[in-house]
Amino acid sequence: MKQKFAIKGMSCDHCANRVETAINELPGIQKTKIHLKKGQGVVKFDEAQVSANEIAEKVSAIGYETTID
């Protein structure tokens, strides 16, 4: 499944890399693309291993406000 996430609070490339690294730590993540200027992330993942809510919770846990688009 491919899902978009709105991510608020990213101000630099380091922030975007931090979000990407955190998402990639989860099981079942196939591809992650973080768009700093758009404040958005697109994640391709295996729904049998991880849910969109779990991905959003992981990003929120590292300090960025996240909603599922």
Gaussian input, Z-matrix of N, CA and C with variables (Angstrom, degrees):
# hf/3-21g

backbone

0 1
 N
 C     1     B1
 C     2     B2     1     A1
 N     3     B3     2     A2     1     D1
 C     4     B4     3     A3     2     D2
 C     5     B5     4     A4     3     D3
 N     6     B6     5     A5     4     D4
 C     7     B7     6     A6     5     D5
 C     8     B8     7     A7     6     D6
 N     9     B9     8     A8     7     D7
 C    10    B10     9     A9     8     D8
 C    11    B11    10    A10     9     D9
 N    12    B12    11    A11    10    D10
 C    13    B13    12    A12    11    D11
 C    14    B14    13    A13    12    D12
 N    15    B15    14    A14    13    D13
 C    16    B16    15    A15    14    D14
 C    17    B17    16    A16    15    D15
 N    18    B18    17    A17    16    D16
 C    19    B19    18    A18    17    D17
 C    20    B20    19    A19    18    D18
 N    21    B21    20    A20    19    D19
 C    22    B22    21    A21    20    D20
 C    23    B23    22    A22    21    D21
 N    24    B24    23    A23    22    D22
 C    25    B25    24    A24    23    D23
 C    26    B26    25    A25    24    D24
 N    27    B27    26    A26    25    D25
 C    28    B28    27    A27    26    D26
 C    29    B29    28    A28    27    D27
 N    30    B30    29    A29    28    D28
 C    31    B31    30    A30    29    D29
 C    32    B32    31    A31    30    D30
 N    33    B33    32    A32    31    D31
 C    34    B34    33    A33    32    D32
 C    35    B35    34    A34    33    D33
 N    36    B36    35    A35    34    D34
 C    37    B37    36    A36    35    D35
 C    38    B38    37    A37    36    D36
 N    39    B39    38    A38    37    D37
 C    40    B40    39    A39    38    D38
 C    41    B41    40    A40    39    D39
 N    42    B42    41    A41    40    D40
 C    43    B43    42    A42    41    D41
 C    44    B44    43    A43    42    D42
 N    45    B45    44    A44    43    D43
 C    46    B46    45    A45    44    D44
 C    47    B47    46    A46    45    D45
 N    48    B48    47    A47    46    D46
 C    49    B49    48    A48    47    D47
 C    50    B50    49    A49    48    D48
 N    51    B51    50    A50    49    D49
 C    52    B52    51    A51    50    D50
 C    53    B53    52    A52    51    D51
 N    54    B54    53    A53    52    D52
 C    55    B55    54    A54    53    D53
 C    56    B56    55    A55    54    D54
 N    57    B57    56    A56    55    D55
 C    58    B58    57    A57    56    D56
 C    59    B59    58    A58    57    D57
 N    60    B60    59    A59    58    D58
 C    61    B61    60    A60    59    D59
 C    62    B62    61    A61    60    D60
 N    63    B63    62    A62    61    D61
 C    64    B64    63    A63    62    D62
 C    65    B65    64    A64    63    D63
 N    66    B66    65    A65    64    D64
 C    67    B67    66    A66    65    D65
 C    68    B68    67    A67    66    D66
 N    69    B69    68    A68    67    D67
 C    70    B70    69    A69    68    D68
 C    71    B71    70    A70    69    D69
 N    72    B72    71    A71    70    D70
 C    73    B73    72    A72    71    D71
 C    74    B74    73    A73    72    D72
 N    75    B75    74    A74    73    D73
 C    76    B76    75    A75    74    D74
 C    77    B77    76    A76    75    D75
 N    78    B78    77    A77    76    D76
 C    79    B79    78    A78    77    D77
 C    80    B80    79    A79    78    D78
 N    81    B81    80    A80    79    D79
 C    82    B82    81    A81    80    D80
 C    83    B83    82    A82    81    D81
 N    84    B84    83    A83    82    D82
 C    85    B85    84    A84    83    D83
 C    86    B86    85    A85    84    D84
 N    87    B87    86    A86    85    D85
 C    88    B88    87    A87    86    D86
 C    89    B89    88    A88    87    D87
 N    90    B90    89    A89    88    D88
 C    91    B91    90    A90    89    D89
 C    92    B92    91    A91    90    D90
 N    93    B93    92    A92    91    D91
 C    94    B94    93    A93    92    D92
 C    95    B95    94    A94    93    D93
 N    96    B96    95    A95    94    D94
 C    97    B97    96    A96    95    D95
 C    98    B98    97    A97    96    D96
 N    99    B99    98    A98    97    D97
 C   100   B100    99    A99    98    D98
 C   101   B101   100   A100    99    D99
 N   102   B102   101   A101   100   D100
 C   103   B103   102   A102   101   D101
 C   104   B104   103   A103   102   D102
 N   105   B105   104   A104   103   D103
 C   106   B106   105   A105   104   D104
 C   107   B107   106   A106   105   D105
 N   108   B108   107   A107   106   D106
 C   109   B109   108   A108   107   D107
 C   110   B110   109   A109   108   D108
 N   111   B111   110   A110   109   D109
 C   112   B112   111   A111   110   D110
 C   113   B113   112   A112   111   D111
 N   114   B114   113   A113   112   D112
 C   115   B115   114   A114   113   D113
 C   116   B116   115   A115   114   D114
 N   117   B117   116   A116   115   D115
 C   118   B118   117   A117   116   D116
 C   119   B119   118   A118   117   D117
 N   120   B120   119   A119   118   D118
 C   121   B121   120   A120   119   D119
 C   122   B122   121   A121   120   D120
 N   123   B123   122   A122   121   D121
 C   124   B124   123   A123   122   D122
 C   125   B125   124   A124   123   D123
 N   126   B126   125   A125   124   D124
 C   127   B127   126   A126   125   D125
 C   128   B128   127   A127   126   D126
 N   129   B129   128   A128   127   D127
 C   130   B130   129   A129   128   D128
 C   131   B131   130   A130   129   D129
 N   132   B132   131   A131   130   D130
 C   133   B133   132   A132   131   D131
 C   134   B134   133   A133   132   D132
 N   135   B135   134   A134   133   D133
 C   136   B136   135   A135   134   D134
 C   137   B137   136   A136   135   D135
 N   138   B138   137   A137   136   D136
 C   139   B139   138   A138   137   D137
 C   140   B140   139   A139   138   D138
 N   141   B141   140   A140   139   D139
 C   142   B142   141   A141   140   D140
 C   143   B143   142   A142   141   D141
 N   144   B144   143   A143   142   D142
 C   145   B145   144   A144   143   D143
 C   146   B146   145   A145   144   D144
 N   147   B147   146   A146   145   D145
 C   148   B148   147   A147   146   D146
 C   149   B149   148   A148   147   D147
 N   150   B150   149   A149   148   D148
 C   151   B151   150   A150   149   D149
 C   152   B152   151   A151   150   D150
 N   153   B153   152   A152   151   D151
 C   154   B154   153   A153   152   D152
 C   155   B155   154   A154   153   D153
 N   156   B156   155   A155   154   D154
 C   157   B157   156   A156   155   D155
 C   158   B158   157   A157   156   D156
 N   159   B159   158   A158   157   D157
 C   160   B160   159   A159   158   D158
 C   161   B161   160   A160   159   D159
 N   162   B162   161   A161   160   D160
 C   163   B163   162   A162   161   D161
 C   164   B164   163   A163   162   D162
 N   165   B165   164   A164   163   D163
 C   166   B166   165   A165   164   D164
 C   167   B167   166   A166   165   D165
 N   168   B168   167   A167   166   D166
 C   169   B169   168   A168   167   D167
 C   170   B170   169   A169   168   D168
 N   171   B171   170   A170   169   D169
 C   172   B172   171   A171   170   D170
 C   173   B173   172   A172   171   D171
 N   174   B174   173   A173   172   D172
 C   175   B175   174   A174   173   D173
 C   176   B176   175   A175   174   D174
 N   177   B177   176   A176   175   D175
 C   178   B178   177   A177   176   D176
 C   179   B179   178   A178   177   D177
 N   180   B180   179   A179   178   D178
 C   181   B181   180   A180   179   D179
 C   182   B182   181   A181   180   D180
 N   183   B183   182   A182   181   D181
 C   184   B184   183   A183   182   D182
 C   185   B185   184   A184   183   D183
 N   186   B186   185   A185   184   D184
 C   187   B187   186   A186   185   D185
 C   188   B188   187   A187   186   D186
 N   189   B189   188   A188   187   D187
 C   190   B190   189   A189   188   D188
 C   191   B191   190   A190   189   D189
 N   192   B192   191   A191   190   D190
 C   193   B193   192   A192   191   D191
 C   194   B194   193   A193   192   D192
 N   195   B195   194   A194   193   D193
 C   196   B196   195   A195   194   D194
 C   197   B197   196   A196   195   D195
 N   198   B198   197   A197   196   D196
 C   199   B199   198   A198   197   D197
 C   200   B200   199   A199   198   D198
 N   201   B201   200   A200   199   D199
 C   202   B202   201   A201   200   D200
 C   203   B203   202   A202   201   D201
 N   204   B204   203   A203   202   D202
 C   205   B205   204   A204   203   D203
 C   206   B206   205   A205   204   D204

   B1=1.4482
   B2=1.5231
   B3=1.3259
   B4=1.4552
   B5=1.5259
   B6=1.3514
   B7=1.4622
   B8=1.5211
   B9=1.3391
   B10=1.4599
   B11=1.5205
   B12=1.3265
   B13=1.4541
   B14=1.5231
   B15=1.3295
   B16=1.4626
   B17=1.5218
   B18=1.3296
   B19=1.4609
   B20=1.5288
   B21=1.3369
   B22=1.4643
   B23=1.5163
   B24=1.3293
   B25=1.4543
   B26=1.5195
   B27=1.3233
   B28=1.4681
   B29=1.5282
   B30=1.3314
   B31=1.4558
   B32=1.5292
   B33=1.3424
   B34=1.4678
   B35=1.5399
   B36=1.3227
   B37=1.4652
   B38=1.5251
   B39=1.3252
   B40=1.4684
   B41=1.5335
   B42=1.3361
   B43=1.4729
   B44=1.5297
   B45=1.3188
   B46=1.4621
   B47=1.5261
   B48=1.3270
   B49=1.4665
   B50=1.5212
   B51=1.3221
   B52=1.4686
   B53=1.5315
   B54=1.3313
   B55=1.4724
   B56=1.5259
   B57=1.3184
   B58=1.4639
   B59=1.5316
   B60=1.3139
   B61=1.4613
   B62=1.5277
   B63=1.3194
   B64=1.4694
   B65=1.5265
   B66=1.3173
   B67=1.4667
   B68=1.5215
   B69=1.3252
   B70=1.4663
   B71=1.5271
   B72=1.3313
   B73=1.4657
   B74=1.5310
   B75=1.3270
   B76=1.4666
   B77=1.5241
   B78=1.3341
   B79=1.4702
   B80=1.5342
   B81=1.3168
   B82=1.4624
   B83=1.5152
   B84=1.3344
   B85=1.4646
   B86=1.5295
   B87=1.3392
   B88=1.4605
   B89=1.5286
   B90=1.3434
   B91=1.4677
   B92=1.5226
   B93=1.3308
   B94=1.4619
   B95=1.5191
   B96=1.3240
   B97=1.4646
   B98=1.5188
   B99=1.3188
   B100=1.4592
   B101=1.5239
   B102=1.3384
   B103=1.4669
   B104=1.5277
   B105=1.3206
   B106=1.4580
   B107=1.5255
   B108=1.3236
   B109=1.4738
   B110=1.5177
   B111=1.3231
   B112=1.4675
   B113=1.5285
   B114=1.3305
   B115=1.4619
   B116=1.5141
   B117=1.3263
   B118=1.4661
   B119=1.5227
   B120=1.3043
   B121=1.4462
   B122=1.5092
   B123=1.3256
   B124=1.4566
   B125=1.5220
   B126=1.3261
   B127=1.4541
   B128=1.5226
   B129=1.3247
   B130=1.4589
   B131=1.5243
   B132=1.3416
   B133=1.4535
   B134=1.5166
   B135=1.3217
   B136=1.4594
   B137=1.5279
   B138=1.3298
   B139=1.4674
   B140=1.5295
   B141=1.3077
   B142=1.4695
   B143=1.5322
   B144=1.3397
   B145=1.4608
   B146=1.5240
   B147=1.3242
   B148=1.4656
   B149=1.5302
   B150=1.3361
   B151=1.4648
   B152=1.5277
   B153=1.3191
   B154=1.4619
   B155=1.5261
   B156=1.3223
   B157=1.4662
   B158=1.5255
   B159=1.3317
   B160=1.4694
   B161=1.5262
   B162=1.3275
   B163=1.4624
   B164=1.5301
   B165=1.3299
   B166=1.4673
   B167=1.5250
   B168=1.3212
   B169=1.4706
   B170=1.5248
   B171=1.3165
   B172=1.4718
   B173=1.5272
   B174=1.3319
   B175=1.4632
   B176=1.5317
   B177=1.3144
   B178=1.4616
   B179=1.5265
   B180=1.3202
   B181=1.4651
   B182=1.5244
   B183=1.3317
   B184=1.4704
   B185=1.5294
   B186=1.3470
   B187=1.4556
   B188=1.5098
   B189=1.3149
   B190=1.4632
   B191=1.5197
   B192=1.3313
   B193=1.4523
   B194=1.5292
   B195=1.3190
   B196=1.4512
   B197=1.5235
   B198=1.3367
   B199=1.4494
   B200=1.5202
   B201=1.3099
   B202=1.4662
   B203=1.5140
   B204=1.3301
   B205=1.4832
   B206=1.5032
   A1=109.34
   A2=116.39
   A3=122.14
   A4=107.35
   A5=116.06
   A6=120.84
   A7=110.05
   A8=116.29
   A9=122.07
   A10=109.20
   A11=115.20
   A12=122.65
   A13=108.73
   A14=117.24
   A15=121.57
   A16=106.09
   A17=116.78
   A18=121.44
   A19=108.39
   A20=116.17
   A21=121.29
   A22=110.09
   A23=115.59
   A24=120.58
   A25=114.80
   A26=117.53
   A27=119.78
   A28=108.47
   A29=116.49
   A30=119.35
   A31=114.00
   A32=116.79
   A33=119.11
   A34=110.03
   A35=115.41
   A36=120.23
   A37=111.72
   A38=116.55
   A39=120.02
   A40=110.33
   A41=116.31
   A42=120.42
   A43=110.48
   A44=116.16
   A45=120.59
   A46=110.84
   A47=117.11
   A48=120.80
   A49=111.41
   A50=116.63
   A51=121.02
   A52=110.38
   A53=116.29
   A54=120.87
   A55=109.99
   A56=116.75
   A57=121.15
   A58=111.08
   A59=116.82
   A60=120.88
   A61=111.04
   A62=116.86
   A63=120.87
   A64=111.25
   A65=116.99
   A66=120.76
   A67=110.19
   A68=116.68
   A69=120.57
   A70=113.43
   A71=117.59
   A72=121.10
   A73=112.15
   A74=116.56
   A75=120.78
   A76=110.92
   A77=117.57
   A78=120.23
   A79=110.66
   A80=116.98
   A81=121.58
   A82=115.49
   A83=118.10
   A84=120.50
   A85=108.35
   A86=115.85
   A87=120.77
   A88=112.24
   A89=116.78
   A90=120.34
   A91=108.36
   A92=115.31
   A93=121.19
   A94=108.61
   A95=116.51
   A96=121.57
   A97=107.72
   A98=116.11
   A99=122.10
   A100=108.98
   A101=116.56
   A102=122.52
   A103=107.72
   A104=116.44
   A105=122.06
   A106=111.73
   A107=117.35
   A108=121.05
   A109=112.69
   A110=117.48
   A111=121.49
   A112=111.96
   A113=116.93
   A114=120.38
   A115=110.42
   A116=114.80
   A117=120.15
   A118=110.84
   A119=114.69
   A120=121.02
   A121=109.90
   A122=116.40
   A123=122.20
   A124=106.70
   A125=115.35
   A126=120.33
   A127=109.71
   A128=115.59
   A129=121.92
   A130=106.52
   A131=116.32
   A132=119.58
   A133=112.22
   A134=115.37
   A135=123.49
   A136=108.04
   A137=116.72
   A138=121.79
   A139=113.38
   A140=117.38
   A141=120.45
   A142=111.13
   A143=116.88
   A144=120.61
   A145=114.37
   A146=116.79
   A147=120.38
   A148=108.94
   A149=116.95
   A150=120.68
   A151=110.60
   A152=115.73
   A153=120.81
   A154=110.11
   A155=117.39
   A156=120.99
   A157=111.40
   A158=117.37
   A159=120.72
   A160=111.03
   A161=116.54
   A162=120.68
   A163=109.32
   A164=116.88
   A165=120.92
   A166=111.07
   A167=117.09
   A168=121.05
   A169=111.33
   A170=117.45
   A171=121.56
   A172=110.11
   A173=116.93
   A174=121.01
   A175=110.02
   A176=117.33
   A177=121.25
   A178=111.23
   A179=116.63
   A180=121.96
   A181=112.41
   A182=117.60
   A183=119.85
   A184=112.01
   A185=116.54
   A186=119.90
   A187=118.37
   A188=118.42
   A189=120.36
   A190=109.66
   A191=116.52
   A192=120.94
   A193=109.10
   A194=115.94
   A195=120.54
   A196=111.43
   A197=115.97
   A198=121.45
   A199=109.08
   A200=115.43
   A201=121.13
   A202=108.38
   A203=116.47
   A204=120.63
   A205=110.69
   D1=146.96
   D2=175.76
   D3=-115.30
   D4=132.03
   D5=-176.92
   D6=-136.59
   D7=140.99
   D8=175.20
   D9=-97.06
   D10=145.35
   D11=177.57
   D12=-130.58
   D13=135.74
   D14=171.14
   D15=-88.08
   D16=130.11
   D17=-176.67
   D18=-127.43
   D19=115.47
   D20=-179.87
   D21=-102.34
   D22=144.25
   D23=174.72
   D24=107.77
   D25=-5.67
   D26=177.69
   D27=-79.65
   D28=127.33
   D29=-177.74
   D30=-121.00
   D31=-6.88
   D32=-177.69
   D33=-155.43
   D34=174.56
   D35=179.26
   D36=-62.12
   D37=-34.43
   D38=178.17
   D39=-59.73
   D40=-42.54
   D41=178.19
   D42=-60.48
   D43=-47.48
   D44=-179.37
   D45=-61.61
   D46=-41.49
   D47=178.16
   D48=-65.62
   D49=-37.41
   D50=178.72
   D51=-63.30
   D52=-43.39
   D53=178.38
   D54=-63.63
   D55=-46.72
   D56=-179.40
   D57=-60.43
   D58=-44.55
   D59=179.63
   D60=-62.21
   D61=-43.09
   D62=-179.94
   D63=-62.59
   D64=-44.29
   D65=179.28
   D66=-63.34
   D67=-43.22
   D68=-177.14
   D69=-67.19
   D70=-14.50
   D71=175.98
   D72=-73.60
   D73=-19.93
   D74=-178.53
   D75=-75.52
   D76=150.65
   D77=176.96
   D78=-71.03
   D79=147.54
   D80=173.44
   D81=83.85
   D82=2.25
   D83=179.18
   D84=-78.01
   D85=127.10
   D86=-178.28
   D87=-103.00
   D88=-38.42
   D89=-179.87
   D90=-157.15
   D91=139.30
   D92=179.11
   D93=-131.71
   D94=131.37
   D95=175.92
   D96=-132.34
   D97=116.73
   D98=179.74
   D99=-104.02
   D100=128.30
   D101=179.59
   D102=-108.05
   D103=100.89
   D104=-176.81
   D105=-58.36
   D106=-52.14
   D107=-175.60
   D108=-65.30
   D109=-32.93
   D110=179.13
   D111=-83.27
   D112=-15.50
   D113=-175.64
   D114=63.43
   D115=45.00
   D116=-172.11
   D117=-143.71
   D118=151.92
   D119=172.75
   D120=-131.58
   D121=146.17
   D122=174.73
   D123=-122.45
   D124=124.99
   D125=-175.37
   D126=-125.90
   D127=129.98
   D128=173.34
   D129=-103.43
   D130=127.48
   D131=-174.48
   D132=-150.48
   D133=164.04
   D134=177.89
   D135=-90.86
   D136=112.08
   D137=-177.74
   D138=-62.24
   D139=-19.64
   D140=178.58
   D141=-74.24
   D142=-18.76
   D143=-176.53
   D144=-109.18
   D145=-27.41
   D146=-176.90
   D147=-154.01
   D148=149.53
   D149=179.31
   D150=-107.83
   D151=163.03
   D152=176.89
   D153=-60.48
   D154=-37.82
   D155=178.44
   D156=-62.78
   D157=-40.22
   D158=178.69
   D159=-65.00
   D160=-37.16
   D161=177.84
   D162=-65.29
   D163=-46.93
   D164=179.18
   D165=-61.55
   D166=-40.61
   D167=178.61
   D168=-63.43
   D169=-38.35
   D170=179.28
   D171=-63.47
   D172=-43.87
   D173=-179.71
   D174=-67.54
   D175=-41.11
   D176=177.28
   D177=-62.62
   D178=-35.97
   D179=-178.13
   D180=-64.85
   D181=-24.61
   D182=178.24
   D183=-96.34
   D184=7.47
   D185=170.11
   D186=105.72
   D187=15.00
   D188=179.99
   D189=-118.60
   D190=131.72
   D191=178.23
   D192=-69.72
   D193=125.74
   D194=-172.26
   D195=-133.44
   D196=134.85
   D197=173.65
   D198=-131.46
   D199=152.35
   D200=177.69
   D201=-85.81
   D202=125.97
   D203=179.43
   D204=-88.73

